[in-house]
Amino acid sequence: MVSESITYQKEAETSPVYNVLANNNNNICDNLTGNNVSNCVDNNLPTQAVKVAVHVRPLIASERLQGCKDCVSVVPGEPQVQVGNFGFTFDHVYGNTALPSSRIFDECVAPLVEGLFHGYNATVLAYGQTGSGKTYTMGTTYTVGDDKNGIIPQVMDLIYDRMRSSKKNINYQVLVSFIEILNEEVNDLLDSNSPTGTRQDSYVGFCTRVSTPPKASIQIRETTNGEITLSGVSEVEVNNLEEMAALLEQGSLCRATASTNMNSQSSRSHAILTITLRQQRKLELNADNETSLLDHIPDDNLCAKLHLVDLAGSERVKRTGADGIRFKEGVHINKGLLALGNVISALGDEKKRKEGGHVPYRDSKLTRLLQDSLGGNSRTVMIACISPADSNAEETLNTLKYANRARNIQNKPIVNRDPMTAEVQRLRQQLELLQSQLSCCRPNGGAVEDTHILKKKIAWLEASNADLQRELQQARDGLQFCAQRVLDVLIERDELRHKLDLLRSGKTWDEVNGNDEYQACCLNDSLELLHAYTTKIQDFETSINSVEDNKCGTHMDTSLICNDGFSGVHTMQPNGDSRHIISRTPEEEEEAAAKELEHNRFQVSMDNELQELNERLKQKEAEMKSISNADNLILKQQFEKKLLELEEEKKNLQRERDKLLLEVENLACVSDEQTQKIREEYAEKLKLLESQLAELKRKQDSQAQLLRQKLKSDDAAKRLQEDIQRIKSQKVQLQNKIKQEGDQFRLWKASREKELLQLKKEGRRNEHELLKLQALNQRQK
C-alpha cells in the first residue's frame, strides 16, 4: 500500500502533458491488446487533419489579487501564440487580443454540425489545466433560461433550426446520451437508477452520492465494423429543444464536481455528451394518388454522432492541495490524460504512422471511447483552453505543446449510412425487376406497370441529380475559396518576409507593423539598398586604385633587391599602408561595374512594372466598384418583381378574354336584339382587353430588355473580377522576382568582399616578405 501511494503521488504531481512531451517512450506495455495505426481506418480513404483552436480566457479576480500578469501574447491578425521564448501556430486563436470568443462556434463547431446532417461523425474536445475555462467554453453547465454562451447550447439551437428548415421528406430522430468517466469507471448521467445520482453541496464544496440500488456496470464494446459503443448506457429520444436542454441540465447536476485550491467548482470527471442524429429519406413517387409498397421503402438512412467532450483539467497536487478522495480522483484524471497524450503522440508521429506502429487506445477508457475521434471515422476539433496568468505559465506551455502535437493527427471521416440501407436498395431493385418480368407475362398489363416503374426511376434519378448538382456547386465554391486563400497567403508571405528583413536591419516591431504602405516601403528599401551598395563599391574602387599604385612601387623595389644580390639595397620603408596591398585586374573591375549596372537596370525596370501593375489594379477595382454597386442589386430585384407582376396581369387578362370569347360563342345561337346588344358590348370589352394585353406585352419586352442589360453588366463585373485576380497574381510573381534578384545580388557582393579580404591578406604577406628582405639587407651591411 505504501508503494502504491507513492506511485499515485508522483503521477498526481506531474502534468500528463509534460510527461507525454518529455518522454514518449513510456507509452504502453507491449503485452496489452491494442490497435495499430495502419488498421485504425482504411488507408485508401481521404484524410483530414484534426483542427486545433486555442481559447485564452481573461485574468480572473483571484489572479488579479495575487498580482499575476499576462504571460501569453497573440500575434495580431495571425493564429500564433507566444509564451516566453516559445511560439506556436494553430488553426484558430480566440480571446485575449485575438479574435473574440463568440466566433468559436461559427468558425469551428458550426461546420461540424452541418456535416452531421450529411452523415459525418464529429467531435469537439476541450482540454486544459484545471480552472482554464473548459466547462465554460463547452457550456456543459447550461440550464434553461441562461445565456447561450457555450458551445453545447448553440449546437442544440443549430440542430433544431436546421431540422426545421430542411426538406419535408426527411424524418429525423435525435437521441442523447450523457456519461462521465470517474475514477476509470463509466457512469450514466441520465439514468435515475445509476449510482451517479449526485447533488452538489455548495456550502461544503464537494459531492455526495445518493444511495441507489446496484446496477450492472457499463461495458465498452466494439462492433464488427470497428465502431466503439457502450453497452448499458441509456439513449433518450428528444423531440424538441426544451427536452434536450432538460437532459443536459439533469446530467450536469449529476456530474461529480468539487472544490480545490485552484478551482472552487472543479470537474472531477471527464464528461461526454453524445448527440445521435438519424435521418430517413423517402421518395414520394405516386403520380395518381396511388400507393404501392415501394413508395414506403426509405431511400437512404444516415446515422451520425456528435461527441461533445469536456475533459477534466490536469492538475498538480502541490497546487490543488487535494487529499483523500480528491487526491484519488486527481490521480485517475492525470492517468487518463496521460494515456490520451500517448495516443496523440503515437498518431502524430508520421514515421510510426507509416510503419503501422502500436496506438495505446486500450490504456484508458477515455482513449478507448475517443478511438474514432482520434485517427478514426470522425471530424475532430480540439479546443485548448489556457490561462494567461504568469503563475500558470508552465501549465499553459504544456497545454500548447499538447495541442500542437494533436495537429499532426489525420482522421478519415466517411458518410455513415445505415447498414440495412444497402440491402434494402438491393431488394428494391430486385423487386422492381421481378415486377417488370411479371408484367410482361400478364396479358394487356405490361404498359401500366412499366409506366409506374419508369416514373419511380425518373423520380429517383432526378433526386440523385439534384444532390449531385448541389455537391458539385459546393465543391466549386470550395475550390474558388481555396484559390483565393492561396493567393492571399502568397501575398501575406511576401509581406512577412519583408517585415523580417526590416527587423533584421535593426528596426523595431512597432515601426515595421505600423507601415501600411507596403509597396512604397519595398521600393524605398530597394533604392536605399542600391544606394548603399553603390557607395560601398565606390569606396572599394578607391582602395583598389591606391593599392595598384602601391603594387607598382613594391614590384620595383623587389626587382632592385633581386638584381643587386641584396648588397646595394638602401634602407626602404613599405610604400603605403598594408591594408591596401592587394591586386585587382582591369577586367575584374569592368566585370564588377557591369554587374552593378545590370542590377540597377533590372531593379528600375521591375519597379516600373510593379508601379504599372498597381495602377492597373486600382483602375480595375474602381471599375468593379462602380459596376457592382448595391443599387444594381436593388434595381435587379425591382425588375424581377415587375416582370412577375406583368406576367400575372397578363395571365389574368388572357383568362378574362377567353371567358368573353366563350360567352360570345354561347350567344351565337340566339338571334334577338338583346342578344345582339350583349354581343356588341362583349366585342367592345374584348377589344379593350386585347389592347391592354398588347400594352402589357410591350412593357414586358421593355423590362426584359432592361434585365438583359443588367445581365451584361454582371458579366462585365465578373470579367473585371477575373482581371483583378490575374493582376494580383502577376504582382505577387513580380515581387518574388524582385526579391530573388536582390538575394542573388547580395550573394555576389558577399563573394566580392570575400575576394577583397583574400587580396588584403596577400598584400600583408607581401609586406612581411619585404620587411624580411630589408632586415636581411641590413645584416649583410
Protein Blocks (a to p, Z undefined) as FASTA:
>chain_A
ZZmmmmmmmmmmpcfklmmmmommlmbcfkbccddfklmpcfkbccdddddddddddddf
klmmnopacfbdcdehiacddehjbccddfbdgehjlccfklmmmmmmmmmmmmmmnopa
cdddddddehilpmmmnommgcehiacfbfmlmmmmmmmmmmmmmcfkbccddddddddd
eehiacdfkbmkbcklccddfknopacdddddddddddddddfkopacdehiacdddfbf
klmmmmmmmmmmmpccdddfkbmbdcfbdcdddddddddddddfbfnopacfklmpcfbd
cddddddddddddddfklnopghjlmmmmmmmmmmmmmmmmmmmmmmmmklmmnopacdf
klpmklmmmmmmnopacdddddddddfbfklmmmmmmmmmmmmmmmmpccdddddddfkl
mmmmmmmmmmmmmmmmmmmmpghklmmmmmmmmmmmmmmmmmmmmmmmmmmmmmmmmmmm
mmmmmmmmmmmmmmmmmmmmmmmnopafklmmmmmblmlmmmmmmmmmmmmmmmmmmmmm
mmmmmmmmmmmmmmmmmmmmmmnoommcccdddedjfklmccddfklmmmmmmmmmmmmm
mmmmmmmmmmmmmmmmmmmmmmmmmmmpcklmmmmmmmmmmmmmmmmmmmmmmmmmmmmm
mmmmmmmmpccfklmmmmmmmmmmmmmmmmmmmmmmmmmmmmmmmmmmmmmmmmmmmmmm
mmmmmmmmmmmmmmmmmmmmmmmmmmmmmmmmmmmmmmmmmmmmmmmmmmmmmmmmmmmZ
Z
